[in-house]
Amino acid sequence: MCVCKSFTLLAAALFSFGVSSASAEPTEIVVRVLSKDAKFIGTSMGGMRITLRDAETGEMLATGLTEGTTGDTSLLMHTRGGRRAQLSDATAAKYQATLDLDVPRLIEVEAFGPLAQRQAAQRIVSSQWVIPGRHINKGDGWVLELPGFAVDVLAPPAHVRVGDVTSVDVRANVVTMCGCPVEPKGIWDADTYEVEAIVSLDGKTVARVPLAFAGETSQFAGSVPVAAPGFYDVLVYAYDPATGNTGVDRTTFIAARK
């Protein structure tokens, strides 16, 4: 009887020790996604889908969207400030999660978007060690940088039949991944970007046509030649030689026999 009682007390003590030693600690993580050479990606662009995983096991720990504004332009596009300058303000778009961690984990964060411009959406991944109870929520939090432009071909609409014509007008909207406007002499200067339509006929490139600023914010236009009947594919790209930022979109049209 005494032996059984002693064993029960020992088992209870060991269980209690195990529970207390493995108790989870709330650990807050704030994730922001910064458009390269621009601002934060938030609600105005549909947000970024954020997923937190254990990098070693693949276990999903949390997921959600970045929400909020693109942030303070004067903070983000400063010419001075130093390596420790904070980029975000209280309104800057973010995703915030609290994980219950009982041991240090190598956490992987994946960001996909912007969700309001699916043709431009990209996936970026970063990882770092996270210690239970040691938050990643000060300053800008965990910041990922998303390169590129959101290019949206407005005309011609996909798969349209154009009939007996010698050219087709192409128009595209070009913004940074956070939705910031592109215009001549602006912070994002249209005069410094290369925007071009690459035209293919039945799978073979037949023309490359520069698109010029069209007089409306973020819009570029030009006219592509139609030399023969067939299936035309038009890929429009925007490229910034200063940063390497690149974005593409495409459309198609069908030219009937003359």
Disulfide bonds with the S-S distance in Angstrom:
none
